[in-house]
Amino acid sequence: GRDAYVGFLTGLMPTLVDYSMDVHRVVDAGPIVTAELTETMTWDGERVVTHEALVFDVTADDRIRRITIYIQPPAPSTTR
């Protein structure tokens, strides 16, 4: 539920090295809002960029009812 998710993020975010989030586009379609973004951080000494889309189901009083997160996997490596 909500409290578990907030607790997870509260514990995770301070541990991310060189973290940043860039929002590229937000689409508001009434009860559904989508945000396209990238999250960047340093992981095991390398910069990692994650492309994501977050879909928010919003109630009539503008509260988030549900969040669905889609993560684009990295393209397969062409080097062998």
Backbone as CSV, one residue per row, in Angstrom:
resi,resn,N_x,N_y,N_z,CA_x,CA_y,CA_z,C_x,C_y,C_z
1,GLY,0.797,-1.183,0.000,0.000,0.000,0.000,0.851,1.263,0.000
2,ARG,0.183,2.346,0.199,0.823,3.666,0.156,1.981,3.799,1.137
3,ASP,1.742,3.422,2.383,2.773,3.589,3.407,4.014,2.751,3.096
4,ALA,3.817,1.537,2.599,4.950,0.676,2.253,5.754,1.288,1.104
5,TYR,5.064,1.835,0.101,5.745,2.435,-1.052,6.525,3.688,-0.631
6,VAL,5.900,4.537,0.179,6.585,5.739,0.673,7.788,5.336,1.528
7,GLY,7.638,4.323,2.349,8.752,3.835,3.153,9.885,3.303,2.305
8,PHE,9.544,2.581,1.246,10.550,2.060,0.322,11.330,3.203,-0.313
9,LEU,10.625,4.204,-0.841,11.291,5.344,-1.483,12.117,6.151,-0.486
10,THR,11.591,6.327,0.726,12.297,7.084,1.756,13.628,6.417,2.105
11,GLY,13.666,5.102,2.120,14.897,4.383,2.394,15.841,4.328,1.203
12,LEU,15.275,4.234,0.001,16.086,4.074,-1.209,16.744,5.365,-1.680
13,MET,15.995,6.437,-1.766,16.484,7.664,-2.408,17.788,8.191,-1.822
14,PRO,17.982,8.225,-0.508,19.252,8.746,0.026,20.462,7.881,-0.326
15,THR,20.237,6.631,-0.748,21.357,5.741,-1.054,21.823,5.860,-2.499
16,LEU,21.060,6.541,-3.350,21.407,6.640,-4.769,22.475,7.720,-4.969
17,VAL,23.564,7.347,-5.616,24.701,8.238,-5.823,24.484,9.055,-7.096
18,ASP,24.692,10.376,-6.998,24.574,11.282,-8.164,23.227,11.142,-8.863
19,TYR,22.166,11.006,-8.106,20.832,10.780,-8.672,20.252,12.063,-9.243
20,SER,19.609,11.928,-10.407,18.811,13.030,-10.951,17.642,12.456,-11.739
21,MET,16.581,13.250,-11.834,15.406,12.876,-12.613,15.087,14.029,-13.558
22,ASP,14.874,13.700,-14.824,14.482,14.690,-15.822,13.134,14.289,-16.402
23,VAL,12.146,15.153,-16.229,10.816,14.917,-16.788,10.795,15.506,-18.197
24,HIS,10.467,14.665,-19.181,10.490,15.089,-20.576,9.114,15.472,-21.107
25,ARG,8.082,14.830,-20.576,6.735,15.114,-21.078,5.706,14.641,-20.065
26,VAL,4.634,15.423,-19.924,3.502,15.045,-19.088,2.246,15.187,-19.933
27,VAL,1.424,14.147,-19.946,0.167,14.164,-20.690,-0.965,14.001,-19.686
28,ASP,-1.850,14.981,-19.642,-2.994,14.980,-18.735,-4.237,14.633,-19.534
29,ALA,-4.768,13.436,-19.277,-5.974,12.979,-19.984,-7.099,12.775,-18.974
30,GLY,-7.326,13.800,-18.159,-8.406,13.717,-17.171,-8.029,12.816,-16.016
31,PRO,-8.678,11.648,-15.895,-8.389,10.783,-14.754,-7.089,9.988,-14.896
32,ILE,-6.417,10.136,-16.027,-5.142,9.453,-16.255,-4.094,10.484,-16.641
33,VAL,-2.966,10.480,-15.923,-1.851,11.386,-16.215,-0.614,10.522,-16.430
34,THR,0.116,10.800,-17.518,1.331,10.045,-17.827,2.522,10.987,-17.828
35,ALA,3.620,10.540,-17.206,4.866,11.304,-17.195,5.961,10.448,-17.827
36,GLU,6.643,11.020,-18.812,7.792,10.357,-19.439,9.043,10.994,-18.852
37,LEU,9.965,10.169,-18.334,11.126,10.719,-17.644,12.338,9.814,-17.779
38,THR,13.484,10.359,-17.387,14.692,9.557,-17.241,15.225,9.767,-15.831
39,GLU,15.717,8.696,-15.252,16.409,8.750,-13.975,17.859,8.369,-14.242
40,THR,18.774,9.143,-13.679,20.202,8.909,-13.889,20.881,8.811,-12.534
41,MET,21.805,7.863,-12.419,22.553,7.682,-11.181,23.869,6.980,-11.481
42,THR,24.737,6.957,-10.502,25.967,6.179,-10.601,25.751,4.877,-9.854
43,TRP,26.009,3.755,-10.534,25.822,2.436,-9.952,27.062,1.606,-10.244
44,ASP,27.706,1.112,-9.224,28.954,0.341,-9.376,29.972,1.101,-10.218
45,GLY,30.059,2.420,-9.999,31.048,3.243,-10.679,30.696,3.663,-12.090
46,GLU,29.533,3.287,-12.592,29.123,3.646,-13.956,27.840,4.459,-13.923
47,ARG,27.722,5.412,-14.868,26.488,6.189,-14.999,25.433,5.320,-15.662
48,VAL,24.265,5.289,-15.065,23.156,4.489,-15.568,21.979,5.422,-15.816
49,VAL,21.384,5.321,-17.005,20.207,6.113,-17.357,19.046,5.151,-17.586
50,THR,17.946,5.395,-16.883,16.757,4.564,-17.015,15.629,5.412,-17.603
51,HIS,15.054,4.941,-18.721,13.935,5.619,-19.368,12.642,4.992,-18.845
52,GLU,11.715,5.838,-18.407,10.498,5.342,-17.771,9.270,6.129,-18.203
53,ALA,8.127,5.489,-18.039,6.836,6.169,-18.148,6.044,5.799,-16.904
54,LEU,5.510,6.806,-16.231,4.675,6.595,-15.054,3.243,6.971,-15.413
55,VAL,2.315,6.078,-15.116,0.902,6.324,-15.391,0.190,6.448,-14.049
56,PHE,-0.438,7.604,-13.843,-1.142,7.892,-12.596,-2.643,7.846,-12.857
57,ASP,-3.366,7.032,-12.096,-4.825,7.090,-12.083,-5.185,8.087,-10.988
58,VAL,-5.947,9.124,-11.345,-6.231,10.231,-10.436,-7.721,10.260,-10.122
59,THR,-8.045,10.492,-8.853,-9.445,10.573,-8.430,-10.030,11.939,-8.798
60,ALA,-11.324,12.088,-8.617,-12.013,13.347,-8.934,-11.492,14.517,-8.102
61,ASP,-10.955,14.231,-6.902,-10.408,15.313,-6.067,-8.882,15.408,-6.202
62,ASP,-8.356,14.944,-7.356,-6.931,15.073,-7.725,-5.967,14.350,-6.790
63,ARG,-6.390,13.216,-6.258,-5.493,12.389,-5.454,-5.060,11.190,-6.307
64,ILE,-3.835,10.755,-6.130,-3.346,9.597,-6.875,-3.965,8.333,-6.294
65,ARG,-4.661,7.583,-7.139,-5.283,6.329,-6.720,-4.353,5.150,-6.980
66,ARG,-3.608,5.231,-8.101,-2.711,4.130,-8.460,-1.595,4.673,-9.341
67,ILE,-0.408,4.081,-9.206,0.727,4.404,-10.071,1.182,3.111,-10.735
68,THR,1.359,3.166,-12.041,1.947,2.055,-12.787,3.226,2.576,-13.428
69,ILE,4.323,1.840,-13.263,5.620,2.288,-13.762,6.096,1.331,-14.850
70,TYR,6.434,1.894,-16.012,6.969,1.126,-17.129,8.418,1.549,-17.344
71,ILE,9.324,0.577,-17.361,10.741,0.849,-17.543,11.189,0.262,-18.880
72,GLN,11.816,1.115,-19.688,12.312,0.658,-20.989,13.652,-0.042,-20.767
73,PRO,13.749,-1.316,-21.152,15.027,-2.004,-20.965,16.080,-1.439,-21.921
74,PRO,17.348,-1.532,-21.540,18.400,-1.039,-22.436,18.439,-1.869,-23.716
75,ALA,18.879,-1.243,-24.789,19.022,-1.957,-26.056,20.095,-3.015,-25.905
76,PRO,19.918,-4.155,-26.565,20.946,-5.205,-26.474,22.267,-4.702,-27.040
77,SER,23.343,-5.138,-26.432,24.677,-4.741,-26.892,24.968,-5.385,-28.241
78,THR,25.594,-4.614,-29.137,25.950,-5.148,-30.458,27.403,-5.594,-30.500
79,THR,28.133,-5.391,-29.395,29.529,-5.832,-29.345,29.615,-7.217,-28.732
80,ARG,30.557,-7.977,-29.168,30.726,-9.346,-28.632,32.113,-9.562,-28.168
